[in-house]
Amino acid sequence: MKKFYFILLLLFPLLVQAQTSRLDTIRVAPDDSWRSELTPLPFNFDKTKIRFGANLGLSMSKNYTTFAIGPQIGYQFSDYLMIGTGVKYHHIRANTYSYEVRNNLLGANLFSYIYPIKPITLFIQPEINHIWRNVTYKDTNEKVTASGTVPVFLIGAGFHLGHSSHITINYDLVRHKHSPYPDTIFLGIAAFF
């Protein structure tokens, strides 16, 4: 019986005839009338509208240091809208009398610049960050580590300068206690090329 199944398995591809189909292509001249009847796509990708940028930030004092870096990529959909995404890394160190804090955040964001009228710009940027936090207490030399998620939702308004440069006053709506952004309004500068 096993031999029968083995032979059947070998002969099965020969016994079963696969149905074949063929799609004929017809060459059509670019000026034929049927082309004008097609509905155009709502969006035509143009690689000249891609904008590359970077988030850079540095703030230093005797007891506080913050550093941020991250590549950004955007697409200029029209004269009124640019949308994009990026990643960021933030390092924050605070040294107080009783403890030292080191926060490292790595996150991803989406952003949008809206240009209602020249030179005004509106800015929206939700982002999600993962934090690694180390706290060292100076009196006991105890080290505490933690990690977690830090949501951020930035909004802003300002000016659109030149091709793709922006100066905005921003505010974090979520105001998470470990947000890399201040609790008050702050200045943001962005340049895309």
N, C-alpha and C positions, 0 to 999 in steps of 0.2 A: 504494500500500500504506500510506503514511503517513496518507493521508486516512481510510482504513478504520480504522486504530488510533485516530485522533483522534475519529472519530464514535463508535466503540465506547467510548472513554473518557468521552465526553459522555453516552452513553445508558446506560452501565453502572449508575448509580444508579437509573435508571428501570426497568431490566430485573430488577434484583435486589430482591426484596421482603424488607425487614427483618422479622424476627419480633419482634413486640412482646409484652411481658408486662405484667401489671398485678397489683400486690399490693393486695388489698382489705384494708381495716382494719376491724376490728370494735370498736366501742366497748364497753368492759367497765366495769361499776361497780366502785369501789374495794373493795367488800365481797364480791365474788364469790369463790367457794371456790377456783378455780384459782390465785389469787394466793398462797394459803397453801402450795401445793405447790411453788412455785419455791424453789430454793436461794438463800439470801441471799448477797450478796457478802461475802468475808472482810474487806473493809475499806471503810468508809464515810468518805469525805473530809469533814472538818468544818473550814471555814476559821477557826473560832474557836480551833483548836488550833495554828495557825501561830504560831511565835515568831520575832521578829526580834531580833538582837543585833549586837554589834560587838566585835571584838578590838582592844584598845588597849594599848599598852605604851610605857613611856619609862623609860630609865635613863641617867643622866648622871654623869660624873666628869671629872676634869681630862684624862685620856687616853683615855676610852672613852665612846662614846655609842651607844645603840641606841633605835630608834623603830619601832613596829609599829602598823599599822592594817588593819582588814579587816571588811567586813560579813559577817554570818552569818545563815542562816535555818534554822530547825528545825521539826519537827512533833512534837507531843506525842501519841504513839500511845496511851499509857495512863498511869496513875499510876506505872508502873514503867519507862517507856522514852521517851526523846526522841532522835530521829535528825535529822541535818541536814548542811548543806554550807556552804562559804563560800570566800572568797578572802582572801589576806593580802599585804601589802607590808611588808617589813622593810628598814630601813636601819641598817647597823652601821658605825661608824667607830672605829678604834683607832689611836692615835698613840703610837708608842714612840720610843725614843732613836734607832734606826737606820732606821725606815721608818714609813709611814702606810698603813693599809689602809682601803678603802671597799668594803663589800659591799652590794649591792642585790639583794634576793630577792623574787620575785613567785611566788605559789603558790596552789594549790587544796587544799582539805581536805574530808574527811568526818568527822563526829564523832558520838559516841553518849554519852549520859548514861544510866546504868542506876541505878535506885533500888531496891535489894533490900529495904531497910527504912528507915523514916523515922528520922532525917534523913540517912542515909548515901547517898553517890553514888559510883559508879565511872565513870571517864572513859576513852574510847578515841578517838584522833584520828590516823589516817594522813594524811599530806599529801605533796605533791610540789612542790618549789620549783625555779625556774630562777634561777641566780645570775649576776650580772655583778660581777666582782671587779677592783678596781684597786689595785695596790700601787706606792707611790712610795718608792724608796730614797733616803734623805737625803744620804748621802755622795756618790753619783754622779748624783743627780737622775734616775735611770733609772725609767721607768714601765713596768709590766708589767700587761697586762689579760688576763683569762680569763673564760670563762663555762662553765656546765655545769648539771647536775641535782643537786639535794640532796634525798634522801629523808628523811623524818622519820616516826617512829611514836611518838606520845605515849601514855602510860598514866598514870592517876592515880586517886586516891581522896580523898574529903573529905566535905564537908557540903553538903546541899541546903537553901538558905535561902529561905523564902518561896515565891512563885509559880514563879520560874524563875531564881533566883540560885544560884551555886555557888562554893564555895571549895575548891580541891583542891591536893594536893601531887602534882606531875607529874614524869615522868622520860621522857627520849627514849631508846627502846630501840636505835635505829640508831646514834646518836652520830657522825654524819658530821662530818668535821673542819670543814666550813663551815656546820654547822647553826646556825640563829639562836637556838637554845636552849642553856642551859648543859649542861656534861657531868655535872652533879650534879642532885639533886632541886631543884625550884623551885616557887614558889607561883603558882597560877593563879586568877584571879578572873573569872567570867563572869556576865553578866546578860542575860536575854532578856525581851522585853516582848510 
